[in-house]
């Protein structure tokens, strides 16, 4: 099942892998794709597959004139409006859809290679551009909906052809890319649309390709692994806001590496840091996947509480959370492990390393606030100990990491999820606790006259010590509340800025969710944890793809 594509893609008047705003014409394909990405072959749609044998016919794979053209690759009709929308995608949309944008951006390379031969790709790019433009001018809304519908019709037609074949004879790369394009951008038109029907089909198609991948060369495996990493990011976004249990039947991880066939007992060890940055997962796919499991687990646990499931079932959640926590704590991120730079001046590799570290904090924050018993606290009898010693400090650290990431960095696409998570850890504490602090200070300072009438000199000095300790405690409490308030203000300001540089409709939902979480926190009782951000999101239907 080899990939078939252009022989050493050729760069035309427009370099689609750059962000040049002057665009004389659109490319048929591109050259000089970075060798470090494993792009010995740059696929076009369709991708011919070897049928008689598992060996790759290299000549047929790389020379366009030898391709077998099937109905899936009929070039779409192009007019001036179509050209303008596709130009706009390469100039403005691709960059905000990626953690970095340069010659190394896999998403840009695929789009540039396939847009002129794949109807699924060209219509999807136009749909994405119009969806983003609709946020800047309401008059574009109907056009955007129409173009998204056109892209979806094209995708459905191609998908019907693929599904009618029991065994894939071609890898429909354009179809897969189109599913990812529309599935991840439909929320730009309607923030509460999560794109699940399209993304489910993308996962199923990717699963089929992985199942039949044993004919692929090492270069083609690099392409497939990159696509698998793209899906890992989609699954992370979905796991935060939806039940993705139905996706589990298409578990790519179990078939992702054909070396398992040669060494069925070998333990697969995935590196913590990827040597080549990915435009969606950054520099660590493993932390993305662990975080996905954590998000799915926390959602599942909160749902189990609402459904009064058996205690032993909840115990399984806790044990799984414990294992995920250990896996997360074992991760260590170092920039030198990444051997290829991003090529994007706004987004050095260090930004992606910071995002990986932020994901680690995100996972820990969700684990400790959902399963507080897993926090090794100093006073197990204090219901606020997990928050005071783990959740809030980790959230404040996360805020500092977000502050290190400029709002105009390419990795801005990851920041809505980071901001929401940080917001979930910023509780002020209960009103009862604040009242106790006031009482503590009052009892320690006591009545001045009675203290001065004290006959015992040691007891007299003890009053001074108690008053000093009470005031120290009150000072720490005030400083903590001030720091939390400052962090809250920063997060809201950052979300405001992100709404100007990213598709604004999902950001608007993120802001409403954060405000709803804090409102519930401010009104809760003496025990934390009864109010959980998942419950608030579900109750108010404040869901979108936050990335």
Secondary structure, 3 states (H helix, E strand, C coil): CCCCEECCCCCCCCCCCCCCCCCCCCCCCCCCCCHHHCCCCEECCCCECCCCCCCCCHHHHHCHHHCCCCHHHCCCCCCHHHHHHHHHHHHHHHHHCCCCCCCCCHHHHHHHHHCCCCHHHHHHHHHHHHHHHHCCCHHHHHHHHHHHHHHHHHHHHHHHHHHCCCCCCECCHHHHHHHHHHHHHHHHCCCCCCCHHHHHHHHHHHHHHHHCHHHCCHHHHHHHHHHHHHHHHHHHHHHHHCCCHHHHHHCHHHHCCCHHHHCCCCCCCCCCCCCCCECCCECCHHHHHHHHHHHHHHHHHHHHHHCCCCHHHHHHHHHHHHHHHHHHHCCCCCHHHCCCCCCCCCCCHHHHHHHHHHHHHHHHHHHHHHCHHHCCCCCCCCCCHHHHHHHHHHHHHHHHHHHHCCCCCHHHHHHHHHHHHHHHCCCCCCHHHHHHHHHHHHHHHCCHHHHHCCCCHHHHHHHHHHHHHHHHHHHHHHHHHHHHHHHHHHHHHHHHHHHHHCCHHHHHHHHHHHHHHHHHHHCCCCCCCCCCHHHHHHHHCCCCCCC
